[in-house]
């Protein structure tokens, strides 16, 4: 253990940070996450490894918790996006659902990450001691509002035809 974090914890943190930064970059730069591009595939792999490795980190929590549930939802959203990319189950809605499933994975990753960062930093006197702290709740509300506006923007772009169906 180094810095109070296990080896799997460091792997989870480093891969997760790379994934979140890549996802945010893709959404800001390209408005969508193209799962077949090199950077999109990097994002998907990082996110899947991060979500999967969260199930092996019980030393901090002791049991299955909300962050683990978010990991399950993230994995399910990625699986749904791949299925929607392959099969046109919902006619014209398929591309909307696929893109919203991909972009929500960034939101689902940001929620537990924010809580962990604020509970660990600064090391000797963390900003918060509980995930129910008002500071964390304010971040969560901000993220959800940003995601809602961005999701509407993605829908607008798809409607306008600024979306390359891959």
Rosetta blueprint (number, residue, H / E / L):
1 X L
2 X E
3 X L
4 X L
5 X E
6 X L
7 X H
8 X H
9 X H
10 X H
11 X H
12 X H
13 X H
14 X H
15 X H
16 X H
17 X H
18 X H
19 X H
20 X H
21 X H
22 X H
23 X H
24 X H
25 X H
26 X H
27 X H
28 X H
29 X H
30 X H
31 X L
32 X L
33 X L
34 X L
35 X L
36 X L
37 X L
38 X H
39 X H
40 X H
41 X H
42 X H
43 X H
44 X H
45 X H
46 X H
47 X H
48 X H
49 X H
50 X H
51 X H
52 X H
53 X H
54 X H
55 X H
56 X H
57 X L
58 X L
59 X L
60 X L
61 X L
62 X L
63 X L
64 X L
65 X L
66 X H
67 X H
68 X H
69 X H
70 X H
71 X H
72 X H
73 X H
74 X H
75 X H
76 X H
77 X H
78 X H
79 X H
80 X H
81 X H
82 X H
83 X H
84 X H
85 X H
86 X H
87 X L
88 X L
89 X L
90 X L
91 X H
92 X H
93 X H
94 X H
95 X H
96 X H
97 X H
98 X H
99 X H
100 X H
101 X H
102 X H
103 X H
104 X H
105 X H
106 X H
107 X H
108 X H
109 X H
110 X H
111 X H
112 X H
113 X H
114 X H
115 X H
116 X H
117 X H
118 X H
119 X H
120 X H
121 X L
122 X L
123 X L
124 X L
125 X L
126 X L
127 X L
128 X L
129 X L
130 X L
131 X L
132 X L
133 X L
134 X H
135 X H
136 X H
137 X H
138 X H
139 X H
140 X H
141 X H
142 X H
143 X H
144 X H
145 X H
146 X H
147 X H
148 X H
149 X H
150 X H
151 X H
152 X H
153 X H
154 X H
155 X H
156 X H
157 X H
158 X H
159 X H
160 X H
161 X L
162 X L
163 X L
164 X L
165 X L
166 X L
